[in-house]
Amino acid sequence: KKSGGTKGKKKRKKKWSADEEENEDDISPEVGAESTNTQDSNPSSIGGKPFLTCPTLFDGNFCHVTNSPIFTKEECRTIIAESERDGDADSWSSHEQYYKSTKITKRIAELPQTKEFFGRACIERIFPLLQSMDPTACPQGEGGLRDFRIFTAKVLKYDAASGNDYLGVHHDGSLLTFLIGLNELENFEGGGTHFEALGRPVRYEAGHLCCHPGIVRHGGDKVTSGVRYVLAAWIDVSGVIEYDRQLCEEADLTRMSGRLDQTIQYDLGGAGATTTAKPDKRLQKAEKWYLYSLAAGETYGHDSWEDVGSSSVSVPRLTSENAWLGLGQLWLDQGKSVEASDAFRNALDLSPYNTRAWISYGLALVNMNDTKGAEHAFRTAADLNAFEFDALGNLGLLYSMLERHQDAADTYEKAAERINQGSDGSIKADKRAAAELYTNWGVTLCDLGKYREAMVVFAKAVVIDNTFHDAASNLKAVKNALGA
């Protein structure tokens, strides 16, 4: 086993960083419905807990859902029919820039009839409804309709049979996001728009609209049987600029600019490009942008749309948790674990249900040798999101580090059960992350002397990602040791 290198670097901790928090930030302008009276489509707010990081949108509520449908059932059926017209399951695509995505999307730009209908519906039904939902962020009156910008719109299909049944928790790159159910709840089980801070999905019937601030962390809840269709659109408003959010995203890009080198060097054994700026200068610049983002989120805003005039305005404190998360990751990468843990705690103060913050906080505590605190952080993250395996993977690594090998093996097995698969056994999660999980599980089984079980697990890792060298070398080492 030792000759195969099943210890050492095979047990490295998985880094959880801002580059795994993806935005739906795809730009493709689309507008394009028969007039329907929307007076009965009055929004009902959903909340119960104050949303601390987004106080100005929807008066602190997470979302609005219409009491009455804004699309008719026939209109919904027509959209579904056009999206399925080619009858090709492979014609559905992944969410761009979202690495945990499955093939669930089809652009409305590719659906001519739907595109034309949807553009008219936006002007005649949807935008006026948004104006009533949030008069502060949305420009008012007929003239204000021209200030809405839909930069992309898609039909989403969650199919339990294919394994393309779930979309992980994330935040969007838009000011507002709205979704319209396209088929009845009786057609599927599970599903709905999951809001992390609510700890549950919000489900709505065909034709009903659900709208939420883009910065609210959400996902597509797992459909356990049947098929769910939903139309989703991402909206900005001309003149409303989230300066704190833009500064945070600039900081993320700057901080991660050197990450590609590290990935290439690991995968290819040291070969790779070099960054144009020295790492210290790059990180200093990123730190500055994060601090600017935090300052911007605390210091500006507006009271009403009428105050805007011709100048740009901002929505305050939208991204404070993201700035603290990025700053914490930056400090964690620099070995400043105490400072990083403080930053992650600040993020959790703002968003206590943020699984990514709990995982990052746990990693900082591991570096500080606070293993009990780290165990609690990873367990909390795993309990908050029952569909993703990252937190359990890190918990397994912690148990391995503490030589609690049976606990580690049991935890890895539970984590593997969360890896999303289709009915044909194909992996619908990030393949490299899944292969790393199985590889670490195999190492732990070797630690327990269960070499034949380890060989099966290493083989599974190779099947998942045949480019992952660690899995292949470990499999070879165990086979040689067993004479298999």
URMORA-V565870 format. One record per backbone hydrogen bond with DSSP energy under -0.5 kcal/mol. NH is the residue of the N-H (numbers start at 1). CO is the residue of the C=O. If there is no record, write none. Layout:
{{NH | CO} {NH | CO}}
This chain:
{{4 | 1} {5 | 2} {6 | 1} {9 | 7} {10 | 7} {11 | 8} {12 | 9} {17 | 15} {20 | 17} {21 | 18} {22 | 20} {25 | 23} {28 | 26} {28 | 151} {30 | 150} {41 | 38} {42 | 40} {44 | 65} {46 | 63} {51 | 60} {52 | 50} {54 | 51} {60 | 57} {61 | 58} {62 | 46} {63 | 46} {64 | 211} {65 | 44} {66 | 209} {67 | 42} {70 | 207} {71 | 207} {76 | 72} {77 | 73} {78 | 74} {79 | 75} {80 | 76} {81 | 77} {82 | 78} {83 | 79} {84 | 80} {85 | 82} {87 | 84} {89 | 87} {91 | 88} {92 | 89} {93 | 105} {98 | 95} {99 | 97} {101 | 98} {104 | 93} {104 | 102} {105 | 93} {106 | 155} {108 | 153} {110 | 107} {111 | 108} {112 | 110} {115 | 111} {116 | 112} {117 | 113} {118 | 114} {119 | 115} {120 | 32} {120 | 116} {121 | 117} {122 | 118} {123 | 119} {124 | 120} {125 | 121} {126 | 121} {127 | 122} {129 | 125} {130 | 126} {131 | 127} {132 | 128} {133 | 129} {134 | 130} {138 | 134} {139 | 137} {144 | 140} {145 | 141} {145 | 142} {146 | 143} {147 | 144} {148 | 145} {149 | 236} {151 | 149} {151 | 234} {152 | 234} {154 | 232} {155 | 106} {156 | 230} {157 | 104} {158 | 228} {159 | 157} {159 | 164} {160 | 158} {160 | 226} {163 | 159} {164 | 159} {165 | 163} {167 | 220} {170 | 218} {171 | 22} {172 | 214} {173 | 24} {175 | 235} {176 | 235} {177 | 212} {178 | 233} {179 | 210} {180 | 231} {181 | 208} {182 | 229} {183 | 229} {187 | 184} {188 | 185} {189 | 225} {191 | 222} {193 | 202} {194 | 192} {194 | 219} {195 | 200} {196 | 194} {196 | 217} {198 | 195} {199 | 195} {200 | 195} {202 | 193} {203 | 201} {207 | 181} {208 | 205} {210 | 179} {211 | 64} {212 | 177} {213 | 62} {214 | 175} {216 | 213} {218 | 170} {219 | 194} {220 | 167} {221 | 192} {221 | 219} {223 | 165} {224 | 189} {224 | 222} {225 | 189} {227 | 187} {228 | 158} {230 | 156} {231 | 180} {232 | 154} {233 | 178} {234 | 152} {235 | 176} {236 | 149} {238 | 147} {240 | 237} {241 | 239} {241 | 313} {243 | 241} {246 | 242} {247 | 243} {248 | 244} {249 | 245} {250 | 246} {251 | 247} {252 | 248} {253 | 249} {254 | 250} {255 | 251} {256 | 252} {257 | 253} {257 | 254} {258 | 255} {259 | 256} {260 | 256} {262 | 258} {263 | 259} {264 | 260} {265 | 261} {266 | 262} {267 | 263} {268 | 264} {269 | 265} {270 | 265} {282 | 278} {283 | 279} {284 | 280} {285 | 281} {286 | 282} {287 | 283} {288 | 284} {289 | 285} {290 | 286} {291 | 287} {292 | 288} {293 | 289} {294 | 290} {295 | 291} {296 | 292} {297 | 293} {298 | 294} {298 | 295} {299 | 295} {299 | 296} {300 | 296} {307 | 304} {308 | 305} {309 | 305} {311 | 308} {313 | 239} {316 | 314} {318 | 315} {323 | 319} {324 | 320} {325 | 321} {326 | 322} {327 | 323} {328 | 324} {329 | 325} {330 | 326} {331 | 327} {332 | 328} {333 | 329} {334 | 330} {335 | 332} {336 | 331} {337 | 335} {340 | 336} {341 | 337} {342 | 338} {343 | 339} {344 | 340} {345 | 341} {346 | 342} {347 | 343} {348 | 344} {349 | 345} {350 | 346} {351 | 347} {354 | 351} {355 | 353} {358 | 354} {359 | 355} {360 | 356} {361 | 357} {362 | 358} {363 | 359} {364 | 360} {365 | 361} {366 | 362} {367 | 363} {368 | 364} {369 | 366} {370 | 365} {371 | 369} {374 | 370} {375 | 371} {376 | 372} {377 | 373} {378 | 374} {379 | 375} {380 | 376} {381 | 377} {382 | 378} {383 | 379} {384 | 380} {385 | 381} {388 | 385} {393 | 389} {394 | 390} {395 | 391} {396 | 392} {397 | 393} {398 | 394} {399 | 395} {400 | 396} {401 | 397} {402 | 398} {403 | 400} {404 | 399} {405 | 403} {408 | 404} {409 | 405} {410 | 406} {411 | 407} {412 | 408} {413 | 409} {414 | 410} {415 | 411} {416 | 412} {417 | 413} {418 | 414} {418 | 415} {419 | 416} {422 | 426} {423 | 161} {425 | 422} {428 | 420} {429 | 420} {434 | 430} {435 | 431} {436 | 432} {437 | 433} {438 | 434} {439 | 435} {440 | 436} {441 | 437} {442 | 438} {443 | 439} {444 | 440} {445 | 441} {446 | 442} {447 | 443} {448 | 444} {449 | 446} {450 | 445} {451 | 449} {454 | 450} {455 | 451} {456 | 452} {457 | 453} {458 | 454} {459 | 455} {460 | 456} {461 | 457} {462 | 458} {463 | 459} {464 | 460} {465 | 461} {468 | 465} {469 | 467} {472 | 468} {473 | 469} {474 | 470} {475 | 471} {476 | 472} {477 | 473} {478 | 474} {479 | 475} {480 | 476} {481 | 477} {482 | 478} {483 | 479} {484 | 479}}
